[in-house]
Amino acid sequence: MNKLGFIITSFIVALAIASSMLFVVDQRQFGVVFQLGQIKQVVTEPGLNFKLPPPFQNVSYIDKRLLTLESTDTEPTLTAEKQRVVIDWYVRWRISEPQEYIRNVGINERAGALQLNRVVRNSFQQEVNKRTVNELLSTRREQLMEDVKREVLAAVRGADKPWGMDVVDVRITRVDYAESITASVYQRMEAERKRVANELRSTGFAEGEKIRADADRQREVIVSEAYRDAQAIKGAGDAKAAAAFSDAFGRDPAFAQFYRSLDAYKSSFSSKSDVLVVDPSSDFFRGMRSSNVAPAR
């Protein structure tokens, strides 16, 4: 029984030692073998590999994929015209030389991201200080990103201590004024829009008054001309009526006097409630008393 237990125990120990000597490298990773704290081997191809058991040799893994570093700094940067702007950016980078990366940067991707973030931020500050806001928003924005990428590559590929990484792309996602002056910018924009709106309203009101004044003038002209024509027609009619009356009355003066008397009676006795105190023997009632009315010719 003791012999069987010893065999089983030995087999388990041997299996554990054998498993500690095997490691698998994924196609997305570098496998770095350390021997007593020093880099012994870097495995770049995926597959099953061998090493000495711990503590003689240990293995760690570093991502070989294309990584993305996004800006997290909200500190504003001054432009050439001393405007405070906030720039959001991102960088696409990868680890190209694991040995140089581990010696000069760190043993994981976070260490490289921290140092790369500092270099990219400083490069953006230097390049933005040379440009105006219009240049940051215009087609020269591409040139800014190229200049930052060139400076970052020069830093990570330094001759003394290369970082063992490659920067593929540098991009700007947003350029905006700092929050402290955004409100004032919006207020100026709002004031400018209100000024333009008030100017348009004033222009429209002036045009409306001009149109109304012209319409009133035309109305007065039309009414005056209509009144003039009406008076001319009325005057011509009155002249013709007077001529007709004059011709008719001239033929028979007695009838004319009688006709005028009837008009006078009609005007005087227009209301039944009127009370007149008149001398019957006056000339006013001559037409009623007279029976000698000349016959019409």
Buried (B, 14 or more C-beta within 10 A) or exposed (E): EEEEEEEEEEEEEEEEEEEBBEBEBEEEBBBBBBBEEEBBBBBEEEEEBEBBBEEEBBBBBBBBEEBEBEBEBEEBBEBEEEBBBBBBBBBBBBBBBBEBBBBBBBBBBEBBBEBBBEBBBBBBBEBBEEBBBEBBEEEEBEEBBEBBBBBBBEBBBEEEEBBBBBBEEBBBEEBEBBEEBEEEEEEEEEEEEEEEEEEEEEEEEEEEEEEEEEEEEEEEEEEEEEEEEEEEEEEEEEEEEEEEEEEEBEEBEBBBBBBEBEEEBEEEEEEEEEEEEEEEEEEBBEBEEEEEEEEEE
